[in-house]
Amino acid sequence: MLKEEKNFNVKLLTCRKVDNKDSEILFNRFNEKESIKNSIKTKKEITFKEHSSWFSKAIKDDKIEIFIFEYNSIPIGNVRLKLFYGEKIISYNVDKKYRNLGIGKAMLKKILNLKYSNNFNYVAKVNPNNIPSLNIFNYLKFESAIKNGIYFFTKNTKIKK
């Protein structure tokens, strides 16, 4: 188990695009107590029927990219990017068994370093009580602002002409 490892090796963290077999993993991760608490939109569990409807649309939507991150072939986190008016909205989740190991930071660094990820403005909305996420976006040098009690983090990777 990863928690027993003293040194998390970022090089062993792999990233792949989501596929149909990942639906249940995402459903369980989304409904985890801490995930709901830190969510901006959803404050209650969703049903598998609601999730399945969303998931089947999301994997077909060319404006949504979902990545599964694995460590030693174990799915331990995910990142979703949603293209919205020329910006990529970031949301991510780390499996509860693997939190506080730097995985969220490592996942987002990998996403931002993907070759096709350049030339976008990234935006993340963060609950003010979600201290790990606040720290991660600050560490990654996102600019921050507070609006209506929600932190908005932005990072521009647009290539200047």
Backbone as CSV, one residue per row, in Angstrom:
resi,resn,N_x,N_y,N_z,CA_x,CA_y,CA_z,C_x,C_y,C_z
1,MET,0.851,-1.189,0.000,0.000,0.000,0.000,0.887,1.239,0.000
2,LEU,0.461,2.263,-0.695,1.231,3.483,-0.883,1.524,4.208,0.415
3,LYS,0.587,4.232,1.360,0.786,4.960,2.620,1.994,4.423,3.385
4,GLU,2.341,3.177,3.160,3.472,2.594,3.864,4.801,3.017,3.243
5,GLU,4.772,3.525,2.030,5.990,3.951,1.371,6.407,5.306,1.918
6,LYS,7.681,5.435,2.266,8.154,6.692,2.831,8.367,7.736,1.752
7,ASN,8.787,7.308,0.594,9.061,8.245,-0.489,8.190,7.915,-1.698
8,PHE,7.220,8.757,-1.927,6.350,8.594,-3.087,7.155,8.944,-4.328
9,ASN,7.271,8.031,-5.261,8.049,8.242,-6.481,7.119,8.717,-7.591
10,VAL,7.181,10.010,-7.858,6.313,10.635,-8.867,6.493,9.980,-10.230
11,LYS,7.681,9.469,-10.510,7.943,8.851,-11.813,7.086,7.606,-12.041
12,LEU,6.607,7.002,-10.962,5.762,5.813,-11.095,4.276,6.151,-11.260
13,LEU,3.951,7.439,-11.187,2.571,7.885,-11.367,2.287,7.980,-12.867
14,THR,1.339,7.186,-13.334,1.004,7.191,-14.755,-0.371,7.812,-14.978
15,CYS,-0.579,8.264,-16.178,-1.806,8.975,-16.535,-2.374,8.361,-17.806
16,ARG,-3.671,8.155,-17.792,-4.354,7.661,-19.000,-5.729,8.297,-19.079
17,LYS,-6.289,8.290,-20.265,-7.649,8.815,-20.424,-8.638,7.810,-19.842
18,VAL,-9.732,8.336,-19.342,-10.773,7.515,-18.741,-11.418,6.614,-19.800
19,ASP,-11.914,5.468,-19.368,-12.737,4.638,-20.248,-13.911,4.094,-19.447
20,ASN,-14.769,3.346,-20.101,-16.014,2.888,-19.475,-15.802,2.125,-18.170
21,LYS,-14.709,1.389,-18.063,-14.489,0.585,-16.859,-14.212,1.440,-15.622
22,ASP,-13.969,2.740,-15.799,-13.657,3.626,-14.679,-14.882,4.257,-14.025
23,SER,-16.055,4.013,-14.549,-17.262,4.659,-14.047,-17.471,4.429,-12.550
24,GLU,-17.358,3.191,-12.110,-17.615,2.885,-10.696,-16.555,3.512,-9.778
25,ILE,-15.309,3.545,-10.228,-14.238,4.173,-9.446,-14.566,5.646,-9.214
26,LEU,-14.952,6.339,-10.283,-15.272,7.761,-10.165,-16.514,7.974,-9.305
27,PHE,-17.493,7.107,-9.455,-18.710,7.205,-8.647,-18.378,7.110,-7.153
28,ASN,-17.611,6.101,-6.791,-17.249,5.912,-5.379,-16.404,7.067,-4.856
29,ARG,-15.470,7.542,-5.659,-14.612,8.649,-5.230,-15.423,9.927,-5.059
30,PHE,-16.365,10.164,-5.958,-17.200,11.363,-5.890,-18.072,11.360,-4.631
31,ASN,-18.581,10.206,-4.249,-19.490,10.093,-3.105,-18.774,9.939,-1.770
32,GLU,-17.467,9.969,-1.772,-16.708,9.873,-0.529,-16.967,11.128,0.313
33,LYS,-17.113,10.954,1.605,-17.526,12.023,2.534,-16.704,13.310,2.383
34,GLU,-15.392,13.187,2.365,-14.514,14.366,2.270,-14.657,15.050,0.905
35,SER,-14.881,14.272,-0.143,-15.079,14.842,-1.479,-16.340,15.700,-1.525
36,ILE,-17.402,15.199,-0.928,-18.657,15.953,-0.885,-18.465,17.229,-0.070
37,LYS,-17.786,17.111,1.063,-17.541,18.268,1.923,-16.768,19.365,1.186
38,ASN,-15.807,18.974,0.353,-14.970,19.944,-0.360,-15.556,20.398,-1.686
39,SER,-16.648,19.810,-2.115,-17.256,20.149,-3.395,-17.867,21.549,-3.363
40,ILE,-17.769,22.226,-4.489,-18.394,23.539,-4.628,-19.878,23.375,-4.961
41,LYS,-20.201,22.417,-5.824,-21.571,22.260,-6.319,-22.410,21.278,-5.509
42,THR,-21.902,20.078,-5.323,-22.700,19.001,-4.763,-22.445,18.855,-3.274
43,LYS,-23.526,18.849,-2.501,-23.398,18.716,-1.050,-24.063,17.451,-0.523
44,LYS,-24.371,16.521,-1.449,-24.970,15.256,-1.032,-24.524,14.166,-1.988
45,GLU,-24.684,12.935,-1.559,-24.342,11.815,-2.431,-25.237,11.809,-3.664
46,ILE,-24.690,11.297,-4.753,-25.493,11.122,-5.960,-25.770,9.630,-6.132
47,THR,-26.821,9.332,-6.864,-27.151,7.935,-7.111,-26.300,7.403,-8.259
48,PHE,-26.195,6.085,-8.351,-25.438,5.503,-9.454,-26.122,5.822,-10.787
49,LYS,-27.444,5.900,-10.769,-28.180,6.245,-11.995,-27.813,7.667,-12.447
50,GLU,-27.764,8.616,-11.509,-27.369,9.997,-11.855,-25.938,10.022,-12.383
51,HIS,-25.058,9.315,-11.709,-23.658,9.281,-12.131,-23.527,8.654,-13.518
52,SER,-24.210,7.542,-13.730,-24.115,6.844,-15.018,-24.577,7.728,-16.164
53,SER,-25.630,8.482,-15.934,-26.128,9.405,-16.956,-25.070,10.469,-17.262
54,TRP,-24.488,11.067,-16.203,-23.450,12.077,-16.395,-22.230,11.465,-17.090
55,PHE,-21.789,10.299,-16.617,-20.571,9.674,-17.129,-20.703,9.335,-18.613
56,SER,-21.831,8.775,-19.008,-21.992,8.389,-20.419,-21.963,9.609,-21.339
57,LYS,-22.461,10.742,-20.855,-22.384,11.984,-21.639,-20.973,12.552,-21.627
58,ALA,-20.329,12.518,-20.462,-19.006,13.129,-20.310,-17.948,12.464,-21.183
59,ILE,-17.970,11.133,-21.276,-16.921,10.474,-22.060,-17.110,10.666,-23.567
60,LYS,-18.286,11.124,-23.972,-18.546,11.407,-25.389,-18.359,12.887,-25.726
61,ASP,-18.281,13.725,-24.714,-18.202,15.176,-24.895,-16.764,15.580,-25.206
62,ASP,-16.541,16.171,-26.395,-15.174,16.546,-26.760,-14.659,17.764,-25.986
63,LYS,-15.491,18.371,-25.163,-15.056,19.491,-24.327,-14.661,19.040,-22.919
64,ILE,-14.805,17.751,-22.652,-14.452,17.206,-21.338,-13.372,16.141,-21.512
65,GLU,-12.314,16.280,-20.728,-11.256,15.273,-20.690,-11.150,14.795,-19.249
66,ILE,-11.148,13.497,-19.069,-10.988,12.932,-17.735,-9.787,11.988,-17.786
67,PHE,-8.882,12.187,-16.836,-7.671,11.384,-16.759,-7.676,10.595,-15.454
68,ILE,-7.268,9.357,-15.565,-7.106,8.491,-14.401,-5.600,8.389,-14.130
69,PHE,-5.234,8.590,-12.880,-3.841,8.456,-12.478,-3.695,7.178,-11.684
70,GLU,-2.647,6.437,-12.029,-2.400,5.156,-11.378,-0.987,5.135,-10.799
71,TYR,-0.862,4.415,-9.700,0.435,4.181,-9.074,0.558,2.684,-8.909
72,ASN,1.565,2.099,-9.556,1.716,0.638,-9.561,0.424,-0.034,-10.025
73,SER,-0.179,0.502,-11.060,-1.408,-0.009,-11.688,-2.659,0.128,-10.823
74,ILE,-2.584,0.871,-9.722,-3.749,1.105,-8.863,-4.292,2.497,-9.160
75,PRO,-5.577,2.621,-9.525,-6.135,3.954,-9.767,-6.254,4.719,-8.447
76,ILE,-5.507,5.832,-8.333,-5.469,6.558,-7.067,-5.987,7.989,-7.165
77,GLY,-6.287,8.444,-8.379,-6.793,9.805,-8.514,-7.277,10.077,-9.923
78,ASN,-7.929,11.225,-10.071,-8.421,11.624,-11.382,-8.420,13.144,-11.498
79,VAL,-8.292,13.594,-12.738,-8.378,15.011,-13.066,-9.364,15.155,-14.206
80,ARG,-10.249,16.143,-14.069,-11.188,16.447,-15.152,-10.910,17.864,-15.631
81,LEU,-10.841,18.011,-16.955,-10.707,19.315,-17.585,-11.938,19.532,-18.450
82,LYS,-12.598,20.655,-18.238,-13.779,20.972,-19.033,-13.537,22.296,-19.742
83,LEU,-13.552,22.256,-21.075,-13.365,23.455,-21.870,-14.644,24.285,-21.811
84,PHE,-14.507,25.525,-21.342,-15.660,26.397,-21.146,-15.255,27.806,-21.563
85,TYR,-15.804,28.257,-22.693,-15.489,29.584,-23.228,-13.983,29.825,-23.304
86,GLY,-13.255,28.867,-23.858,-11.822,29.016,-24.088,-10.952,28.764,-22.873
87,GLU,-11.538,28.442,-21.724,-10.769,28.141,-20.524,-10.967,26.673,-20.167
88,LYS,-9.958,26.101,-19.545,-10.088,24.730,-19.064,-10.333,24.779,-17.562
89,ILE,-11.514,24.296,-17.173,-11.897,24.241,-15.769,-11.343,22.937,-15.186
90,ILE,-10.585,23.056,-14.112,-9.930,21.901,-13.491,-10.721,21.435,-12.272
91,SER,-10.930,20.139,-12.194,-11.370,19.535,-10.937,-10.590,18.228,-10.793
92,TYR,-10.322,17.875,-9.565,-9.536,16.662,-9.352,-9.934,16.023,-8.032
93,ASN,-9.542,14.768,-7.890,-9.846,14.026,-6.675,-8.774,12.953,-6.484
94,VAL,-8.361,12.790,-5.258,-7.422,11.737,-4.889,-8.174,10.768,-3.981
95,ASP,-8.015,9.479,-4.249,-8.647,8.461,-3.423,-8.275,8.681,-1.962
96,LYS,-9.241,8.526,-1.069,-9.035,8.848,0.351,-7.874,8.082,0.977
97,LYS,-7.573,6.884,0.476,-6.472,6.092,1.037,-5.104,6.668,0.697
98,TYR,-5.068,7.579,-0.279,-3.792,8.072,-0.796,-3.635,9.585,-0.676
99,ARG,-4.401,10.205,0.205,-4.308,11.652,0.378,-3.119,12.022,1.265
100,ASN,-2.733,13.278,1.154,-1.639,13.856,1.953,-0.279,13.236,1.655
101,LEU,-0.104,12.806,0.413,1.180,12.245,-0.023,1.786,13.038,-1.181
102,GLY,1.144,14.145,-1.553,1.641,14.944,-2.680,1.110,14.487,-4.025
103,ILE,0.141,13.601,-4.020,-0.370,13.050,-5.277,-1.172,14.090,-6.055
104,GLY,-2.000,14.879,-5.363,-2.769,15.918,-6.054,-1.856,16.875,-6.786
105,LYS,-0.802,17.311,-6.121,0.170,18.216,-6.731,0.828,17.555,-7.943
106,ALA,1.237,16.302,-7.780,1.901,15.575,-8.866,0.973,15.399,-10.066
107,MET,-0.301,15.076,-9.804,-1.260,14.905,-10.906,-1.418,16.211,-11.689
108,LEU,-1.610,17.312,-10.968,-1.830,18.596,-11.647,-0.583,19.055,-12.383
109,LYS,0.593,18.808,-11.827,1.829,19.149,-12.542,1.905,18.378,-13.854
110,LYS,1.573,17.087,-13.808,1.607,16.277,-15.033,0.611,16.807,-16.069
111,ILE,-0.583,17.160,-15.619,-1.600,17.683,-16.537,-1.120,18.978,-17.190
112,LEU,-0.577,19.879,-16.395,-0.114,21.167,-16.925,1.087,21.009,-17.857
113,ASN,1.819,19.918,-17.711,2.993,19.690,-18.557,2.717,18.869,-19.811
114,LEU,1.489,18.408,-19.989,1.161,17.684,-21.218,1.327,18.625,-22.405
115,LYS,1.893,18.126,-23.484,2.204,18.983,-24.631,0.982,19.717,-25.163
116,TYR,-0.134,19.064,-25.261,-1.322,19.705,-25.816,-2.022,20.613,-24.809
117,SER,-1.518,20.671,-23.581,-2.169,21.474,-22.547,-1.782,22.943,-22.609
118,ASN,-0.788,23.271,-23.408,-0.388,24.670,-23.517,-1.435,25.478,-24.258
119,ASN,-1.328,26.763,-24.111,-2.181,27.719,-24.813,-3.606,27.764,-24.275
120,PHE,-3.731,27.574,-22.987,-5.039,27.666,-22.332,-4.936,28.481,-21.051
121,ASN,-6.047,29.008,-20.647,-6.181,29.594,-19.325,-6.883,28.540,-18.477
122,TYR,-6.242,28.116,-17.393,-6.817,27.120,-16.501,-7.485,27.823,-15.336
123,VAL,-8.623,27.284,-14.903,-9.373,27.857,-13.791,-9.784,26.724,-12.857
124,ALA,-9.643,26.975,-11.560,-10.118,26.026,-10.555,-10.872,26.800,-9.488
125,LYS,-12.023,26.266,-9.074,-12.790,26.841,-7.966,-12.554,25.954,-6.756
126,VAL,-12.198,26.586,-5.625,-11.840,25.801,-4.444,-12.604,26.303,-3.220
127,ASN,-13.172,25.361,-2.519,-13.843,25.624,-1.254,-12.795,26.156,-0.260
128,PRO,-13.088,27.239,0.467,-12.096,27.800,1.390,-11.674,26.858,2.517
129,ASN,-12.454,25.830,2.797,-12.097,24.850,3.829,-11.205,23.732,3.310
130,ASN,-10.983,23.709,1.990,-10.179,22.657,1.370,-8.708,23.104,1.348
131,ILE,-8.085,23.066,2.519,-6.715,23.565,2.687,-5.711,22.859,1.763
132,PRO,-5.764,21.523,1.608,-4.803,20.887,0.692,-4.879,21.449,-0.736
133,SER,-6.085,21.663,-1.253,-6.202,22.208,-2.609,-5.731,23.658,-2.685
134,LEU,-6.051,24.439,-1.668,-5.555,25.826,-1.644,-4.030,25.822,-1.709
135,ASN,-3.404,24.961,-0.933,-1.946,24.880,-0.916,-1.382,24.422,-2.256
136,ILE,-2.024,23.455,-2.877,-1.544,22.939,-4.166,-1.578,24.021,-5.231
137,PHE,-2.697,24.720,-5.370,-2.790,25.737,-6.425,-1.851,26.909,-6.160
138,ASN,-1.639,27.233,-4.898,-0.642,28.265,-4.571,0.758,27.780,-4.931
139,TYR,1.087,26.543,-4.602,2.390,25.966,-4.911,2.646,25.977,-6.422
140,LEU,1.610,25.688,-7.188,1.748,25.636,-8.647,1.684,27.020,-9.296
141,LYS,1.698,28.056,-8.455,1.758,29.448,-8.903,0.542,29.883,-9.721
142,PHE,-0.621,29.384,-9.325,-1.861,29.900,-9.886,-2.137,31.241,-9.205
143,GLU,-2.724,32.167,-9.938,-3.157,33.423,-9.334,-4.486,33.158,-8.636
144,SER,-4.738,33.849,-7.526,-5.968,33.575,-6.792,-6.760,34.844,-6.546
145,ALA,-8.064,34.643,-6.446,-9.000,35.703,-6.086,-10.146,35.035,-5.337
146,ILE,-10.817,35.806,-4.510,-11.965,35.286,-3.766,-13.210,36.027,-4.234
147,LYS,-14.223,35.240,-4.572,-15.500,35.816,-4.985,-16.605,35.015,-4.310
148,ASN,-17.467,35.702,-3.573,-18.563,35.053,-2.857,-18.095,33.899,-1.976
149,GLY,-16.940,34.072,-1.349,-16.431,33.061,-0.428,-15.758,31.875,-1.082
150,ILE,-15.628,31.879,-2.394,-14.996,30.781,-3.124,-13.666,31.282,-3.691
151,TYR,-12.641,30.462,-3.586,-11.343,30.806,-4.186,-11.376,30.439,-5.667
152,PHE,-10.946,31.373,-6.498,-10.795,31.138,-7.931,-9.298,31.199,-8.235
153,PHE,-8.779,30.118,-8.760,-7.368,30.058,-9.129,-7.273,30.032,-10.645
154,THR,-6.355,30.804,-11.207,-6.162,30.835,-12.647,-4.680,30.742,-12.980
155,LYS,-4.417,30.106,-14.093,-3.039,30.012,-14.608,-3.131,30.083,-16.119
156,ASN,-2.382,31.016,-16.676,-2.399,31.208,-18.109,-1.181,30.534,-18.722
157,THR,-1.421,29.578,-19.600,-0.326,28.914,-20.327,-0.355,29.313,-21.799
158,LYS,-1.113,30.366,-22.114,-1.224,30.798,-23.504,0.135,31.264,-24.015
159,ILE,0.440,30.854,-25.202,1.699,31.227,-25.842,1.558,32.647,-26.360
160,LYS,2.471,33.497,-25.906,2.430,34.903,-26.327,3.057,35.034,-27.698
161,LYS,2.401,35.820,-28.551,2.920,36.025,-29.919,3.785,37.246,-29.987
